[in-house]
Amino acid sequence: MAGGGGKARPLEFTPTWIVAAVCSIIVIISLIFERLLHRLGKRLMRSRKKPLYEALLKVKEELMLLGFISLLLNVLQGPMGRWCVNPDIMRHLLPCKPPPRASRKTEHLGDAVFTGARRLLAGGGGDSEGYCMEKGKVPLLSAEAIHQLHIFIFVLAVTHFVLSAITVLLGMAQTRNWRHWETKIQENDADASQMIKHVQEFKFIQDHFRGHRKRWRTVGWMRSFFKQFYGSVTEEDYTVMRLGFIMKHCSGNPKFKFYNYMIRALEVDFKKVVGISWYLWAMLMIFLLLNVQGWYVYIWISLVPFIMLLVVGSKMEHIITELAYEVAQKHTAVRGNLVVSPSDDFFWFRRPKLVLLLIHIVLFQNAFEIAFFFWLLVTYGFKSCIMGNQAYAITRVVISVLSQLLCGYITLPLYAIVSHMGNSFKKSVFDDNVTEGLAAWAEKARRRRTTVYATNSPTIEANSGEIQLQNTRDTSLVEQGTTRLV
């Protein structure tokens, strides 16, 4: 064991200079990565990109979770190798077709080959294999399988973060023309015409409203489906929705910079998208469970995010159509600019945030497909049985890439503006300084309320009951006015 030519050397028989050199390289790489993240965080704070800085903190949390998962898998690698089960249990729900059953005399040897005994012996896992073989059983999960699972989870998390960042950057790049529209509106707002125009003369109405509801319902959905691929948001759409938001939420500030608010809100949403929530981990477990030979489930799983993106994009476009329909039905003529009325009724289940949840799921599914393909390609090769049908594998990757581009160039820009056509607004409507000031003001109000309750003695309740009621009413009104903004 100590000096065997082909056997792996344990730590006590490894030269100290090799151990020190390997540990030094690992520590240096880790420190460089940590300092890069630290410098990136300082740059984001200096450039007043607090939402992106919070997203970076979210990434650090995910890295910490991955580190804990890695530690847990390493610690349980030995005990799991000694959890022995009946060989027949290991022949159900397999990702690859099992080898043919051998004769009775060699059946235990076939089971050892099937569970990867040769690979384990080469990698130092023969002890647990021999421990289970003495009982006529096989390990529940081999050391090599745990190691490969460990690598896959890490690759999946990194792929999800990278693809999410790329998608958001593509979405922001797609909205670069909107900045010029905002500047143009700010410059021409003072010269806005107050002429009375027929509602059908507005280009926004001409583009989105064609006839009455009954015959326009089906045609409108079909048009919304195809419009997302060409000119999903035009200058007229941006101008009308911007004015609708301002008139509903900040009518006293017609110079409100809607584009800046929209980008700040998108940066806040990026913090939610980049994380891996509990329901995404649950989806990962389901995906791993369904990877059964002959089921071809992954080809259908790859189609789900693509179809979901098409449905979400169609819905976002249809909301713009609904805004135009509502104005055309209520008004015959309009003085000045056309104003739409945002409402939660246009969204599924009256929840605009549901769209962000669907985008989050789509991005994770795409990350899973791409990470799973390249992990299998590097680990087992393109022609391995676990890769499945080669044509299906290539099709899955192509669909995932198309879904990623569709999300970045079409769905995300649509979400960035249409998601604000609801009844409420996000706290990103204020810049960081105003938000921090409101939060500090609300905290002081809560402290004052606590002080009032602490100083008012119950023994003088009869004399000060009216004052207590008034204080309580005032402070509750203060809290009601700030809870939506904090």
Beta strands, then each sheet from edge to edge (+ up, - down):
strand 1: 84-85
strand 2: 138-139
strand 3: 196-198
strand 4: 333-335
sheet 1: 1+ 2-
sheet 2: 3+ 4-
end
